[in-house]
Amino acid sequence: MGGMSEKQEALVKESWEVMKHNIPDLSLRFFTLILEIAPPAKNMFSFLKDTDEIPQNNPKLKAHAVKVFKMTCESAIQLREKGEVVVADTTLKWLGSVHLQKGVIDPHFEVVKEALLRTVKEATGEKWSEEMNGAWAEAYDQLATAIKNEMHAEAATAAAINSS
């Protein structure tokens, strides 16, 4: 597992300082980008399925977007200090199981990653650099891997239960 360099960590922290003052707007931007990049993703969110409402007017989406965006950013920041993705075990298990139930597959993580990187780029403006992009990509990949591992573990457990 390639860890983050000190420089990458500094870049993630610096950009988070900029972004955290504007979490509600950036979270919505992040989700809007996900839906622009992959319109069918809309059907995976219970609170979006039966509505053509724009995300800005959807309180459930707002709350969800903030949660996802903050967790992703905060785990990115702790990556170097802890040397691993820090999400409470129960949270990770829950994330694995929710993503599995919703039929999330690996390519979906790439969509979210692209949306995240674009959000960071827009949010940081002149501070943005290829290096900062790389730092966030690294952080996101580690979080995504942790969630995927959890999903695979859960799928394996479910398969074992079903076959016995």
C-alpha angles and dihedrals in degrees: 000000000000108000126212119267122235089251092052091050091051091051093050091049093046093051092044089055088058095043102044092072089063105038100137094053095041092047090054091046089051093052093043088055092049089055092045093051093043113018094181088064086080090079092059093066114075091208094054101039101091100030137080090193116132112254092245090070097046112094093190091053091048092053093046094046092052091050094050095042095048094046092050092049096044094049088049090057096050094047098094098037092053099028090228143054108286112210119136110264092240091051091050092049090048092048090050092051096045093049090048093050091049091053095245112174132190097268089059089064089058091055091052090047092053091048091049094049091048091050091051090048093051093043098050098044111176093011090063118109139164087255093055088049090053092050093054091044090054093048093047093048091055093051092046090050091052091052093045092050089052090049092050091048091050092046090051092050091049091049091051092050092048095049096049 
